[in-house]
Amino acid sequence: MKAGEIEIYKNILCTLDAALPMTNVTEIKLDTEDALYGYIAKLCAAALSDTGARTATYGADDYAALLVPTEPEGMEAFAEEVSGRIYELIRDNAEMKPGCGIFSFFMADEQAYTAFFKLPFLEMYQCRLDAEGNVSWALNSKMMPKSGLKNCEYFVIDGTNRTVRLSDTEHYIGDVRVNYLADEVLRLRAKKSEKKTVEVMREAAVEVIRECYPKEQVAEKIMDYKREVAEHAEQTGSVSVPAIEKEVFADNKEAESAYRERMAMEQVQREPIPVSPKTEKALMKKAKIVTDNGIELLVPVAYLKNPDYVEYVQDEDGKITILLKDIHMIDL
């Protein structure tokens, strides 16, 4: 998703600072040529493409269905309600930092979205020139960050399909660490992000392999896992726990059972989990092979177990030789 594909219909700004008596919700009218319009459009596009976003859904009778506007005209009441709740959370939780809130109603791919972004205030020095030509520096504690999702907390809601994308940010509310936008503001239960799910699946697989296979088989099984996940994502556009169990752990029932238990404990679903082209590309990237004597090799995942390009030969004494084949040139 690119910023040029975003069409914004309404923008509302607010302050989210417990040092102020209220949130000061204000609508701003922007032309497509305005720099701030482009700034907000970039945020919206980035949020729709963020593989690190958590996801949630809600029903027709849930709180979010009553809260989320279906037309731009409902944005004022929505902004007042959401900003008021976040203001209360910031006031009562020192860990939550003040910032500026942006509410936006926009269209992308002919679909309407309602978005909120909380941007942190940055402290930066400004160079000033007075009427007499004297130069001085002044600390401004309420500067805005560049466009992008770094340090930004957000949600984007598809009101038609009742789906939500949220930043994967947590804060302590009382003694419990939660995603406050999901749990406290929209009253939703958010799932793990695509990025986090793939990471959890990988970490669990590596742990199970190290626990359930002989030391001399560990490296090969980890390569099996990486290749299987990459190929499955390329062919189906998804990652799958049952596919990993079948293709990677079918030769070891203990490992298969242990991996299934780890995925259940991490609440990773057994149904195929769709992944974005960005994640597919990341899974197909080169894998690092590190030997015990410090040699490091970067090998495309597709070549890891392809004997036409990479072959692993184990000697009688247990030492491994790696053969790289079909090489026409070496660059140093």
C-alpha positions in Angstrom: 0.0 0.0 0.0 1.3 3.5 -1.0 0.4 6.9 0.3 -0.9 7.9 -3.1 -3.6 5.2 -2.9 -5.0 6.7 0.3 -8.0 9.2 0.0 -8.6 11.0 3.2 -12.1 12.4 3.9 -11.7 13.8 7.5 -8.9 14.5 9.9 -9.2 15.4 13.6 -6.3 16.3 15.9 -6.1 16.2 19.6 -3.6 16.6 22.5 -3.1 13.7 24.8 -1.3 15.3 27.7 -2.2 14.8 31.3 -0.6 18.2 32.1 -3.5 19.8 30.2 -7.1 20.0 31.5 -8.6 18.3 28.4 -7.8 16.7 25.1 -8.7 19.7 22.8 -10.2 17.8 19.9 -10.1 19.9 16.7 -11.0 19.1 13.1 -8.6 20.2 10.4 -9.4 20.6 6.8 -6.6 19.7 4.5 -6.0 19.9 0.7 -4.3 16.9 -1.0 -1.3 19.2 -1.6 -0.8 20.0 2.1 2.3 18.5 3.6 0.2 17.3 6.6 -2.2 15.5 4.3 0.8 13.6 2.9 2.1 12.9 6.4 -1.2 11.3 7.5 -1.6 9.4 4.2 1.8 7.8 4.8 0.8 6.8 8.3 -2.4 5.2 7.0 -0.6 3.3 4.2 2.1 2.1 6.6 -0.5 0.8 9.1 -2.3 -1.2 6.4 1.0 -2.8 5.3 2.5 -3.4 8.8 3.3 -7.1 9.2 4.0 -6.3 12.9 0.3 -5.3 13.4 -1.9 -7.3 15.7 -5.4 -8.1 14.5 -8.8 -8.4 16.0 -12.5 -8.8 15.0 -15.7 -7.7 16.6 -19.4 -8.6 16.4 -22.4 -6.5 15.7 -23.3 -6.4 19.4 -19.8 -5.6 20.7 -18.7 -2.2 22.1 -16.6 -1.4 19.0 -19.6 -1.8 16.7 -21.4 0.9 18.6 -18.3 3.1 18.8 -16.9 3.0 15.3 -18.4 5.5 12.8 -19.5 4.3 9.3 -19.4 7.8 7.8 -17.0 10.8 8.2 -19.8 12.7 10.0 -19.5 10.4 13.0 -15.8 11.1 13.6 -16.2 13.9 16.1 -18.1 11.8 18.6 -15.7 8.9 18.0 -12.6 11.1 18.6 -14.1 12.6 21.7 -14.8 9.1 23.2 -11.5 7.5 22.3 -9.3 10.5 23.2 -11.1 10.9 26.5 -10.4 7.3 27.4 -6.7 7.6 26.4 -6.3 10.8 28.3 -7.6 9.1 31.5 -5.1 6.2 30.9 -2.2 8.6 30.5 -3.2 10.6 33.6 -3.3 7.4 35.7 -0.2 5.6 34.3 3.2 7.3 34.4 4.6 4.8 31.9 2.3 6.1 29.2 3.8 9.2 27.6 2.0 12.3 26.3 1.6 12.9 22.6 -0.6 14.1 19.7 -3.5 12.1 18.5 -4.6 11.9 14.8 -8.0 10.5 13.8 -8.6 9.9 10.1 -11.5 8.6 8.0 -10.1 7.4 4.7 -10.6 5.2 1.7 -8.2 2.6 0.3 -9.0 0.1 -2.4 -12.6 1.3 -2.3 -12.8 0.3 1.4 -13.6 2.8 4.2 -11.3 2.8 7.2 -11.3 4.7 10.6 -7.8 5.2 12.0 -6.2 6.6 15.1 -2.5 7.4 15.6 -0.8 8.4 18.8 2.5 10.2 18.0 4.9 10.8 20.9 6.2 14.2 21.6 9.9 14.5 20.9 12.3 16.9 22.7 14.5 18.7 20.1 16.5 21.9 20.0 15.4 24.7 17.6 17.7 27.3 16.2 16.1 30.7 16.4 16.9 34.1 15.0 15.5 37.2 16.7 14.7 40.6 15.2 18.3 41.9 15.9 19.8 38.9 14.1 20.9 37.1 17.3 21.0 33.3 17.1 19.9 31.2 20.0 18.8 27.7 20.8 15.5 26.7 22.5 14.4 23.3 23.7 11.0 22.4 22.2 9.5 19.4 24.1 6.5 18.9 21.8 8.1 18.2 18.4 6.4 15.7 16.1 8.3 12.6 14.7 8.8 12.0 11.0 6.1 10.0 9.2 6.4 6.3 10.0 5.2 3.9 12.6 8.3 3.9 14.7 7.2 4.7 18.3 3.7 5.3 17.0 0.7 3.6 18.6 -2.3 3.1 16.2 -5.3 1.2 15.2 -7.0 1.0 11.8 -10.6 -0.3 11.6 -12.5 -1.7 8.7 -16.0 -1.1 9.8 -17.6 -3.0 7.0 -15.9 -6.3 7.8 -15.5 -5.5 11.5 -11.7 -6.1 11.5 -9.0 -4.2 13.3 -5.3 -3.8 12.9 -3.4 -2.5 15.9 0.2 -1.6 16.8 1.9 -4.3 18.9 2.5 -2.0 21.9 1.9 -2.9 25.5 1.8 -0.8 28.7 1.1 -1.6 32.4 -2.5 -0.9 33.4 -2.4 -1.5 37.1 -0.3 -4.6 37.5 -1.1 -6.1 34.1 0.7 -5.5 30.9 -1.8 -5.1 28.1 -2.3 -3.7 24.6 -4.3 -0.7 25.9 -5.8 0.2 22.5 -7.4 -3.2 22.2 -8.2 -4.0 25.8 -9.0 -0.6 27.3 -10.1 1.5 24.4 -11.8 -0.7 21.8 -12.5 -3.6 24.3 -11.2 -6.3 21.9 -9.0 -9.4 22.3 -6.1 -8.9 19.8 -4.3 -11.8 18.2 -0.5 -12.0 17.7 0.8 -10.1 14.7 1.8 -11.9 11.6 5.5 -11.1 12.3 5.3 -12.3 15.9 3.4 -15.5 14.9 6.1 -16.5 12.4 8.8 -15.7 15.0 7.1 -17.8 17.7 6.7 -20.7 15.3 10.4 -20.5 14.4 11.7 -20.2 18.0 9.5 -23.2 19.1 10.7 -25.3 16.2 14.4 -24.7 16.9 13.9 -25.4 20.6 12.1 -28.7 19.9 14.8 -29.7 17.4 17.6 -29.1 19.9 15.7 -31.1 22.6 14.5 -34.1 20.5 17.2 -34.8 17.9 20.8 -36.0 18.2 23.3 -33.1 18.1 24.6 -34.2 14.7 21.1 -33.9 13.2 20.2 -30.5 14.6 21.6 -28.3 11.9 20.0 -30.4 9.1 16.6 -30.4 10.8 16.6 -26.6 11.3 17.4 -26.3 7.6 14.5 -28.6 6.9 12.2 -26.4 8.9 13.3 -23.1 7.2 13.0 -24.7 3.8 9.5 -26.1 4.5 8.1 -22.9 5.9 9.5 -20.8 3.0 8.2 -23.2 0.3 4.8 -23.5 2.0 4.4 -19.7 2.2 5.5 -19.3 -1.4 3.0 -22.0 -2.7 0.0 -21.2 -0.5 0.5 -17.7 0.9 0.3 -19.0 4.4 2.2 -20.8 7.2 0.8 -23.9 8.8 1.5 -25.7 12.1 0.1 -29.1 10.8 2.3 -28.8 7.6 5.4 -28.3 9.8 4.5 -31.3 11.9 4.0 -33.4 8.8 7.0 -32.3 6.8 9.6 -31.6 9.5 8.7 -33.8 12.5 7.1 -36.8 10.9 10.3 -38.8 11.6 10.1 -38.1 15.4 6.8 -38.5 17.3 8.3 -37.0 20.4 9.3 -33.8 18.5 5.9 -33.7 16.7 4.0 -33.9 20.0 6.3 -31.4 21.6 5.8 -28.9 18.8 2.1 -29.3 18.9 2.1 -28.6 22.6 4.3 -25.5 22.2 1.9 -24.1 19.5 -1.1 -24.8 21.7 0.6 -23.1 24.7 1.4 -20.1 22.5 -2.2 -20.1 21.2 -1.1 -20.4 17.5 -4.0 -21.7 15.5 -3.9 -24.9 13.5 -5.7 -23.5 10.5 -3.4 -22.0 7.8 -2.3 -18.5 8.8 -2.2 -16.1 5.8 1.0 -14.1 5.4 1.8 -11.0 3.3 4.1 -10.9 0.3 6.5 -9.1 2.5 6.7 -12.0 5.0 6.9 -14.5 2.1 10.0 -12.6 0.8 11.5 -12.5 4.2 11.1 -16.3 4.6 12.8 -16.9 1.3 15.8 -14.8 2.2 19.2 -16.3 2.8 19.8 -18.5 5.8 23.1 -18.3 7.8 25.1 -21.5 8.3 27.7 -21.1 11.1 30.3 -23.8 11.8 32.0 -24.5 15.1 35.3 -23.1 13.8 33.8 -19.7 13.0 33.0 -20.0 9.2 29.8 -18.3 8.2 27.9 -19.0 5.0 24.8 -17.2 3.6 22.8 -19.6 1.5 19.4 -18.9 -0.2 16.8 -21.0 1.6 15.8 -22.7 -1.7 19.4 -24.1 -1.9 19.7 -25.3 1.7 18.8 -29.0 0.9 19.3 -28.9 -2.9 22.3 -31.3 -3.5 22.8 -29.7 -7.0 24.1 -26.6 -5.1 24.9 -27.5 -1.5 25.9 -30.9 -0.3 26.7 -31.9 3.3 29.0 -34.9 3.7 29.5 -36.4 7.2 32.8 -38.4 7.7 33.1 -41.5 9.9 34.5 -39.4 12.7 31.4 -37.2 12.7 33.0 -34.2 11.0 30.9 -32.4 8.3 32.2 -31.2 4.9 30.0 -28.6 3.0 30.4 -28.7 -0.8 29.3 -25.7 -2.8 28.5 -26.7 -6.4 27.7 -25.1 -9.8 29.8 -22.0 -9.0 31.1 -20.0 -12.0 32.7 -17.1 -10.1 33.7 -16.0 -6.6 33.7 -12.4 -5.6 35.9 -11.3 -2.6 
